[in-house]
């Protein structure tokens, strides 16, 4: 995709601002071996994440394809950017990775992903894992000559407070809050007419490139957001992506807005209801304030209700600059859970 890959700032290069620490060597009496994750470990990693999901946020579960995608990204060095904790009985106790998305326009982000199996928490394995992740993240930042802010980023569901405490102890600051919101489809759904002449059409694969570009443009003023690489985009519209409940707003032939949804029936039992997860709501800045986002949401809600589903779910940044929280509340969504974004800035 065309477009700038960075912007100039007055900051010194990251390799002058961040000192690369020595590689951290985790140690714990319950762990017989700390080693990199391999492609053969997908099922073991998935098992740990699913066990953790069931405790930390049972309403959404990591899929095996999501694990495969992350471990298969070309920008992930399995040997250096991943870690597995293996117990003395051969069981996997914890998994971790550092993920640096490649398209960096205004910011470089190093994401701390992973989890400790619930059966092995509270004994210090998590501290060792986060210490390794912080050191590896700083090494990656220190290897770059970009004049951009550098962030180490971690997320914590408020139902899993130990995760936030671990990150805070490692020097991370809680800086952003996100709400999970649900909408009961049994309630009346408004028919919304945009104040601009746009066509709301179902998502189709021939629109993929234009939708990707519009999504990236719309999200540039969102907290921490950067354009998605082709691999990340393919992951977003792969797996549980549901084109049948995804829609595009066209102003002539231009993509003015988009709503993308996922359907993962494995989530429904723990959620207690059936329905779609709305992963993306985006309207480009030139077309905002014209009820396009509301019209796109209305299309998803109507189609979901037509299919007999019970609720629609989405996540929102509580401080989203486009007024998304008010939009969703106005469309009948209500907050159910929250997540904290924690950052170390460089």
Secondary structure, 3 states (H helix, E strand, C coil): CCCCCCCCCCCCCHHHHCCCCCCCCCCCCCEEEEECCCHHHHHHHHHHHHHHHHHHCCCCCCCHHHHHHHHHCCCCCHHHHEEEEEECCCCEEEEEEEECCCCCCCEEEEEEEEEECHHHCCCCHHHHHHHHHHHHHHHHHHCCCCCCEEEEEEEEECCCHHHHHHHHHCCCEEEEEEEEEEEECCCCCCCCCCCCCCEEEECCHHHHHHHHHHHHHHHCCCCCCCCCCHHHHHHHCCCCECHHHCEEEEECCEEEEEEEEECCHHHHHHHCCCEEEEEEEEECHHHCCCCHHHHHHHHHHHHHHHCCCCEEEEEEECCCCCCHHHHHHHCCCEEEEEEEEEEEEC
